[in-house]
Amino acid sequence: MDIITEKKTAWRFSPAIWVFGVVLVYALLFFHRVVQPDWIFSGDTLNGFARHAYQYSGFARGEYPIWNPLVRGGQSEEIAQVFQLANPISNVVIAICVQMGVQDIVLSYSIYIFAISLLFVVGIYRLVSCWTKNPSAGAFAAILALGSSTVFYNTYHINFLLITYALPWMLYAVTMYTRKFKFKYLIIFALAYSVALYSYQFVMGIACLIMLLIAAMFFYRKEFLANWLIASKIPVWHIFALGGILVFMTLPALLMFLRFNGTFLSISRAVDIKVMDDYTLRYNTSSPIIAFSPLLFFFSPRFWVTLFTGVFTGCFEELRQYVGPLTFLFIPIALFPRFQLKDNVMQITFSRRACCIALSALLIMMSGHNMFPFNLLYKLPGFSLIRNTHFFMQFYLVSLIIIAGFGLDELLKSCSKKIFNVTCGVLLFFLLTILFSSRTFSTQNVISLWLPVITTVIILFFANFLPRRVFANCFLCVTALVVLASTFAFGKLPMSGVPNNNPVMLAVRDRSDHALQFCRERPLDIEVINLPDSRNDFGRDEFLSYVTLRDNSYKTKGRLFGQSSLPLFKSYYLFMSLPGHEEVMKNKFLFFKKCYTSSESADMLAFKRDPGLLEMMIKRGIGMSDQLDTEDVSLGSFDPEAVKTIPLEAKENAFEVKVTEYKANSIVMTVSVNHTGLFTYTDLWDDGWMVKVDGKEAPLRKVFHTFKGVELSPGIHEIMFYYRSKTLIALLAMNFFFILCVLGLILYTIWNKKHNFLRSGIVED
């Protein structure tokens, strides 16, 4: 029993316990705020919450909502899926919450945010621990990560976390696989890859890995040849298995992007949009890259003060560059040269791993500044989508956290106390100078500044008077307290959410009805609500429909607010450019006794040349279809001049529509008509839509080269429009496969630990 007892004792005092304790306290603080009935997210995180709410309601209805009929004239959600909604972690959280009967969507989204925050922190712990082979260094880096702006900004700007949380796991998996060649690490890599791909701007993470590779080739160029020799040890089936898994995980994104250029208009990037003579769009997408301001780089004292102390001079958004007060103490230790006398010759050495990470951090910052030649990366396919290059600041913060972990490792393993004492002295001098020279500090700034002053003094005492093992535990305890204190200090700022008593937002706290609210006519104006935080888009455009589940206007505000900042259907924009489009868009259903056929989309320009033509056709009950099977309905090829010769109908078309089921991917209705004609649903046409009439498949018609319709005979019919696509199937398969991989990894880990435990017991006997 001695061996088992020793293992249990070692585990009890493992540095991982400190990480667990800090995360537990952080969870209590986080969810205590979340469960307040009047609390809501703010900033861009609130926009993400809106999409999460729509996905949640879809799961509660029993469907995967890849279409949104509530906005404009219907809109595919495939691009939104690429950004966030297809994320397996998000979908797993939603599925579990739905099955458990959780009706608070704010709580569901908060669980998702906490889950990815936890993955980020544990990933940093695993990565630094395996790189340094020192769990104390890993625990220190993990606690710093929890207190950095990447995490505490998650209730205001979740994208900072989304672009970084999977990266440590990918690097950890690669590192451990090159050491042990176990297939489980390839599974970990594939899982991290899949959640990163469906988070936010996956190419940003790839750009960061490219910079890290460049730095590694500079410092480890001799080892690259040896690594090629190591690669020969990789089993062939590992290569093929990993390749197959990655292709399977990537398939939904590939299918989405394949139809992106031909179907969608990237309106948030498009300028000078013009409708051409062939009824196509010409536009320019050369929108400016939003990079770092030069004042926020190395030559700005304000940058460094906020980076290491959390003191901000004006807007709280400066805290996006905060990494923690203890980071500065250990960066010099990791990067400082080592002097060693050998054979009467003074040798100077550096920590290559710390310098490698530091160089990659510098390259990342230069990329974020849009500096040559690193900005050439933005000319490549995929990378050209990057606009907010200041997001690279988050990768820079992660690099500093890792370097600080290296610094603690050096302090514990070597005689670096002199460097540490000098660093502490310099830091205290500057902190006290700032403290007593400024008279305009807010409450948060005072707390932020006193934290590094007090903790530096305490740690300086511990480092010089305590044994290493005792110092490591005391140091981690102080680090945990500092991180929690700083998190509490920043908890009063708008980035930590805002109180809101709006009935719309209060309703999502206890939602039992997830049905889409159908309207026979679309509203003329976009529904808006007022929120305390006016800096986000939510509440002023189509994002609101994700939460209310009510139809919104067919109009859009374009490149300024809301979901219209994501790509729109080109067919929507083209039709909205035509005079008289209101007569069609405001009505959900139309019925045309007679129709022209048109196979050329350029025929639509006739409505632009004659502003009254479209309204004239609607009043005469005349439509336009790509093709027709019924001769009684067809008027032949489109002839704009002949429309004027057709008399007005004595009365409106006698047809009735009763919607019996209204979902994201389908709509079922009972339609009664007294004449053969073309029934039109003014929801945008897409090649994934199909239609059934009285339970039988029927040809789907493209009406006015924009909408979907079906030919009907006189009588009462049950009509079902439903959306099926390869992307939808791939999304479901990818999420299901992700769950299988996670369960398999968990079962393997449990079995392996049980096997090792039993083997230890046998050896003892």
N, C-alpha and C positions, 0 to 999 in steps of 0.2 A: 504493500500500500504506500510505500515511501515515494515511489515515482509519481503515482497519481496525486498524492498530497502536494508534492512539490509543484506539479503542473497547475493544480488548482490555486496554490498560493501565488505563483507567478502571474496567473491570469487575473487574480484579484487586484494586484497592484499594476496591472498593465496600463500603459498610457492611454489605451483605447477607452478606459473607464472615464477619463477626464473628458474625452470627446463625447462619450455617451451622456455624461452628466450635463455638459453645456447644451447639447442638442435638446435634452429633455426639458431643461429650464426655458430654453428659447421657444420650444413648442408650447409650453404653458403660457408664456407671454404672448405668443403669436395668436393662439386660438382663443385666449381670453379677449383679445381685441376683436377677433373675427366674429364671435358669438354675440357681440353687442348688437341689439336689434336695429339700431340706426347707423351702423357702420357700413361703409362700402369702399371698394377700391377706388383709386384715383389714377389720373394720367392714362398712359397707353395700356396699363394693366386692366383698366376698366373696359377698354375696347376688346382686349382678349377675353375678358369675362363674358362679354356679349356673345362672342362666337362660341364660347364654352357652353353658355346657357342654351343656345340653339341646338348644339350637339346633344346636350343633356335631354332636352325636350324630345328630340328625335328618338333617342334610345328609349325614353319612357313611353313613346308611342309605338315602339317596336320596329323602328326602321333606322337605317344609317342615312342621315339627311345630306345627300350630296347635291341637292337642288334647293333653291330658295325662291318660292313663288311670291313671297311677300314684298319684295323690292322690285321697283321698276316694272318690267314685264316678265319677271322671272330671271334668275341668274344662277349659273353653275357655281357650286362651291368648291370646285376642284382646285383652283388656285389657293383658296383659303386652306384647303387640306394640306397642300404642300407646305404652307407657312407654319401651321400649328395643329389643325384639327385631326390630322391622321396620326398624331403622336400616340404610340401605343400606351404610354404611361397615362396620358390624359384619358384615353378610351377605357383603360382598365379601371381607373378611378371612377369614371362615370358609370360603367357597368356595375361595379360593386355597390355604389351609392344607390343606383336605381333598384337593384335587387334587395337592398336592405331597407328600402322605403324612405330614404333620406329625401326630404322635400325642400331643404334649404340649399339652393344652387350656389349661394355664396360660400357655404361650408364646403360643398363639393369642389369648387374651384380652389379654395384655400388648401384643401388636402392635396390637390395636385401641385400647387406651388410649394407646399412644404415637402412633398415627395421629391421634387427635382432639386430643392435646396439641400435636402438630406443626401441625395446622390452626389451632388457637387462636393459637399463637405467630406463625405466618406471617400469619394474618389481622390480628393487631394491627400487625405490621410494615407490611402493605399499607395498612391504614386510616390509621395515623398518617402514613405517608409521603405518601399522597395528600392528606391534610388540610393538612399543613404544607409539602408539596413539598420535604421535606428528608429524604433517606434515613437520615441519621445519627440524627435524632429518631425515625424509625420503628424503626431497629435498637435504639436504647436502650429504647424501650417494649417491643419484642419480647423483649429479654433480661430486662427486669423481669417480664414476663408469665410467662416460663419459671421464674423464681425465686419467683413468688407462690404463696400457699397454694392457689389455684385449680388449679395444676398439681401441686405436690409432695404435695398431699393426695389425689391420684387413686387411690393404692393403698388408701386407707381410706374415702374418700367420693367416688366418681366423679361423683355427681350435681352437685357444684359445677362440674365441667368441662362436664358435659352441658348445663347450662342457659346456658352462656356461649360455647362454642367456635364456634358458627355466627354469633353476632351480629356480630362484626367484619366477616365476609365479606358479610353482608347490607347493612351500612352502606357498606362499600367499593363494592359493586356499584351501589348507588343513587347514590353520589357520582360514580363514574366514568361512569355512564350519562348523568347530567345534564350532564356535560362533553362527551362524545363521541357519545352516542346510538348506540352500537354494540350490536348484539343480543347479543353474547357476554356482556356484563355482565348482561343479563337472565337468561341461562342460569346464570351464577354465582349470581345471586340465587335462582333456582328451586332450584338444587342445595343452597344453604345453607338455604333454607326447608324442603326435604324432610328433611334430616338433623336439623334443629332440631325439626321436628314429631314425629319418632319417636325422640326422645332422652329428655327428662324434663320434664314440666310446661311444655309449649310456651307456655302462657299467661303464664308468668313473663317470658319474653323479650318477649312482646307488651306486658306492663305496663311493662317497661323502655323500650321504644320509645315508648310513650305519654308517659312522663315526659320523654323526650328531645324529643318533639314539642312538649310544653308549653313547655319551656325554649327551644326554637328559635323558637317563635312570640313569645316575650317579647323575645328579643334580635334577631331577624331579621324582625320584623313587616313592615317596609317591603319586604323582599326577597320576601315571599310572593306579592305581586302580580306581581312580575317572573317568579317561577317559574311562575305560572299562564300567563304569556305564552310562557315556554319550553316548557311542556307542549304547546302547539299545534304544536310542531315534531316531536313524536313521531309516527312513522309509525303509521297505523292498524293495520297488520298486526302491529306489535310488541305492541300492546295485546291484540289477540285471541290472538296466539300465546302470550304470557305468561299470559293468563287461562286458556287451555286447558291449558297445562302445569301451572299451580298447581292447577287442579281435578283433573287426573289424579293429581298427587302427593298430593292431600288425600283422594281417594276412599276408600282403605282406612280412614283414620281416621274418615271420615263414616259408613261402613258399620258400624264398630265402635260408635260412639257412638249410632247410631240404635237399636241393640238393647240398649244398656246399661241404660236405665231399666226396660224391661219384663222383662228376663231376669235381671239380676244384682242382688245385694244388696251395697251398699257397706258391708260389715261393719266395716271399720276406722273408719268414721265413724258407724255406726248404734248407737243406744242405745234402751233401752226397747222391745225387739223383741217384738211380740205377734202370735200367729196369730189372725186374725179368723174370724168365723162362715162366711165364704165361702171359707175356705182361702187367704187372702191374708195378706200381712205388713203390719203397720203399725209404723213405727219413726221415730225422730227422728234427723236427721243434723246437728244443730247442735253439732258438736264444737268445742271452743275452738281459736282460732287461736294457733299457737306463734310469738310475735313476739320481737323483741329485748328483752332486759332493759334497763331504763333505765340501769343501771349501766355498760352497755357502749357508751353513746353519748357525746356530746360532753362530758359532765360527769364522765367517769371517766378519770383519768390512766392507769390500767392499760390502757384501750382504746388510747390513743395510743402508749404504750410498746410494746405488742405489735404494733400496726399497723406501725410503722416500724423496729423493732429486732429483732423476733422473740423478745424476752424474755417468758417466760410465768411467772406466779407460782405456778401449781399444776398443773392438768391440761393436758396437751399439746393438748387440743382448743381451747384459747385461740388456738392458732396458725392457726385458720381465718380469723382477721382479719389475717393477716400479708401485707404487700404489698412489703416490701423496704426496706433501709436507705438507698438512694439516692433514693428517691421524694421524701422530705421536702425535699431540697435544692432541687428544681426546681419544686415546687408554688407557693411564694411568687413565684418569678420569673414564672411563667405568669399568676398572678392579681394581681400587684402593679400599681398604677396607673402609667402613664407620664406624666411631666411634660415639657411641651414649650412653649418660649416662641415665640409666633408673633404678629407685629405688636404687640409689647410687651404681649401678653396671655398669661398662663399658662394653658395648656390641659391638662386631665387626661383621659387616655384609658385604656381597658381593652382587654385582648384579649377580644373578644366570643366567640370560639370557645372559649377556655378557661373563661370565665365561664358560657357556655351548658352546657358539660359539667359544670361544678361545680354549677350549679343543678339539672341533671337528677340528679346524684349525691345532692344534698340531698333531692330529692323521692323518690328511690328509698329512701333511708334512712327517711324519714318513712312511706313505704308499708310498709317492713319493720317499723316500730314499731307498725303497726296504728293510725295516727293519723288523726283526722278532718281533712279530708274525703277523704283518699286511700284510707281503708279502705272507702269506698263502692264501690270497684272490685271488692271481693270479693263483692258482692251480684249482680254480673252473671253471666249464664250462662257457663260455662267457667271464669271467674275464681273462682267459688265453690268450685272444687275445691282451690284453694290453701289449705294449712294451715301449712306450714313457711315463714312469711314471712321468717324469719331467713336463708333462702337468698339474699334480695336483697342480702345483704352482698357476695356475689361480684360483682354488677353494680357495686356501689360501688367495689370494688377495681379493677375494669377501668377505671372512670372516673378514678380516681386515677392509674393507669398512663398513660392518655391525656394527662391534664393534665401529668404529669411530662415526657412527650414534647414537649408544647408548650413547657414551660419550657426544655428543652435547645435547642429551636429558637430561642427568644428570646435565649438566651445566645450562640448562635453568630451570630445575625443582627444583634443590637443591643448597645448598651452596657449590659449588665445585670450587669457584674462587681461593682459596689458592692453591689447587692442580694444577689448570690451570696455575697460575702465576709461580709456581715452574717449571712446565713442559716447559713453554715458555722460562724461564731463562736458563734451562739446554740445550734446543735445540739451542738457540741463541749462547751459549758458544761454542758448538761443531761445529756449522755451521761456525762461524767466525774463529775458529781454523783451520778448513779445508780450508777455503777461503784464509787465509793469509799464510798458510804453503805450498801451492801448486803453482807451476809456469807453469804447463803443461795443464791447462784447455783449452778445445776447446770453441768455441763460445756458443755451446749448453750447455756446462757444466757451464759456467759463468752465463748464464740466469737461468739455473736450480737451481743453488745455491743461487743466489740473490733473487729468487722468495720466497722461504721459509723464508729467513731472513727478507725481507721487509714485507711480509704478516703477519709474526708472531708479529712483532712490531705493525702493524696496528690493528690486532685482539686483541692483549693485551690491547691496548688503548680502543677499543670499549667495551671490556668485563668489564672493570673497571669503565667506566665513562658514559655508556649509559644504559637506562632501558632495561629490557629483550626483550620486543617486538621489540623495535627499534634495539637492538643489533642483534636479529635474522635476520632481514631483511638486515642490513648492513653486517653481517657476510656472508650471502648467496650471496650478491652482490660481496664481495671480493673473495669468493670461486669461483664464476663463472669467474671472471676476471683472477684468477690464472690458472684455468684449461684451459681457452682459450689461455692464454699466453704460457703455457707449450706445448699445442698442436701445436701452431705456431712455437715454438722453435724446436720441434722435426720434424716438417714438412720438414726440409731440408735433413733429413737422408734417406738412401735407403729404409728403411722400409715403407716410405710413397709413394712408387712408383718410377719409373725411366722413363726418357725420352727415346723414341724409335721411330726411323724413318724407321724401317724395313717395306717393302711393305706388307708383310703378316699380320703384326699387324695393319698397317694403314687400311687395307681392311675391318677389322671387325668394323671399325667406320661407314661405310656406306655400309652395306651388303644388297643387294636386292635379290641376287641369293643364295638360300640355298640348291640347289640340290647337291647331292653327285657326285663327279667327278669320273666316271668309267674309269678304265684302263683294257685293254684286258689281259695284263701281269703285274704281280706285280713287282715293282722295286727290284733290288738286294740289294741295300743299303738303310738304313733308312735315310729319308730326315731330314735334320737339318737346323737350322738357328742360327745365332749368336745374343745374347742379351747382353745388358750392364751388367745385373746381372747374373753372372755365377754360383750362388749358388743354383739355382733351377733347376729342371729336365726339365722344359718346353723348347722345341726347340731342344732337343737332343734325343728324342725318340718318341714313339707313341702319346704322348700328342699333338704334332703338328698337327696330322691328325684331331683332334677334331675341330681345327680352320680352317685349309685349306680345309677340306672336300675332300681331295685327298687321293687316295690309297697310303698306305705306304708299306714298305717291309714286307715279310713274316717272316723276322728274328726278333730277339729281343736281347737286351743287357742284359737281365736277371735281376739280383737283384740290379743293380746300378742306372738305370735311368727309369723314366717315368712310364707309365701304367703297364709295366711288373712287377712293384713292387706290383701290385694288383694280386689276384689269376688268374691263367691261366687254360684253359681247360687241363685236363690230356691227352686227346686224341691228342691235339696239341703237347705237349711235347713228347709224345711217338712216334708220327710219325716223328717229327724232329730229333729223335735219329737214324732213319734208313738211311743207305747209299742209295743215289739216290733220296732222298726226293725232291731235287731241281727240278727234271724233272716234278714233280707233282705240287709243290707249286707255281712255277713261272707262271703257266697257270691257268686262271680262269675256262676254260671249257675243258673237254676231252670227247671223244666219243669212246666207246669200242664196237666193233662188237661181241666179245666173252668175256665171263666172267666166272670165277670160283666162286663157292659159298663157303662161309666160315661162320660158326656160332661160331667158337671159335677164340677169339682174339689172342690166343697164336700162331695161324698160321702166324701172322705178324712177328714173330721172324725168319721165314725163310729168310726174306730180310736182317736181321742182320747177319745171318750165311753165306749168299751168297751175298756179296756186289753189285754184278752186276745184281741181279735178278729183282729188281724193274724197273731199266732202260730197261732191256730186255723185260719185259712185256709191258711197255709203247710203245716201238718201234714196237711191234707186235700187238698193238691195243687190248691188253688183260687186263681186269680189274678183280676186286674181289668185290663181293657183298654179303651182308648177306643172300639174297634170290633172286630168279628169277622166273618169271611166264612164260617167253617165252623159249620154248625148243631150238629154233634155236640159241639163245644167250648162253645158258648154256653149259659149258664144264665139268660140274659135280663138285665134291668136289675138293678143292684146292690141286693141285699136283705140287710142285715146280720143280720136275725133268722133268715133261712132257712139261714144258714151252720151254725148249731148242729144242724140236723136232718140234715145230710149226714154219713154215717158216715166214720170214719177209714179210710184205705187199709190193706189188709192188709200191704202192703210198699211201700217207696219206689218212686218212679217209676224204671223201668229205662231210663235214658238215659245215654249216654256222650258225653263231649266230649274231643276231642283238638285242641289249638291247634297249627296248622301255621305260622302267621305272625302276629307280634304287633308292631305298629307304633303310632306315635302316632295317625295318622289312619285306621288300619284294623286289623282283626283277621280272620284267616281260620281257620276251624276245621271239623273233621269231626264231625258230630253224628249219633249213632245213637239212634233212638227206636222204641219198639214200640207207640206209641199216638198218635193224632192229638191235637195240643195246641198250646200256646203256649210256644215257647222264649224265655227271657228272659235277656238279658245285663244285669246290674245296673250298667251304666255309664250315666251320666245321658243322658237324651234331649235332643236338640237338633234344630232344624229343618234343620240341615245334614247330619244323618246319613241314610244310605240303606242298603239291604240287598239282597244277591243270594242266591238259593237255587239251587244247582246251575247257576250261571252266568246265571240269569235274574233280572231285577228283580222284587222282591216288595214288598208293602205293609209299611211299617215301623209297628209298633204302639207306642203309648205305654202302658207298663205301670205301674199304680198312679200314673198321672199324673206319673211320675218317670223311669222307665227305658225301655229300648228292647227290643223283642221282635219275633218273627216267627212266624207259624203254620206248623206242619210236619205232614206226613203221615207214617205209619209208614215206616221205612226208614233208610238212611244218606244224609245230605245234606252237601254242602259249602256252608257259610254264610260270607258275607263282609259284615261291617259296614264301611262306609267313609264318611269325612267329606269332603264337598265343600260349599263355601260361596262366596258372592260375595266375601266378604272375602279368602278364600284366593287366589282368582284375581286380585283387585285388588292384593294384596301382591306376588305374583309379577310382575305387569305393572309395578308401580311400581318395584321393584328393577331389573328388566330395563331399563326406560326410563332410570333413573338412570345405569346403566352406559353406555348408548348416549350420553347427554348428556356424560358425562365423557370418553369416547373421542373424541367429536366435538370437544369443546373442546381436547383435547390435540392432535389432528391439525390443527385450525385454527391453533393457536399455533405448531406446528412449521412448517407451510406458510407462515405469515405471516412468521416470523423468517427462513426460507430466502429468501423473496421479497425482504425488505428487505436481506438480506445480498448477494444477487445484484445488486440495484439499486444498492447502495453501490459494488460493484465496477465496474459499468458507468459510474457517474458519475466514478469515479477514472480509468478508462481514457480 
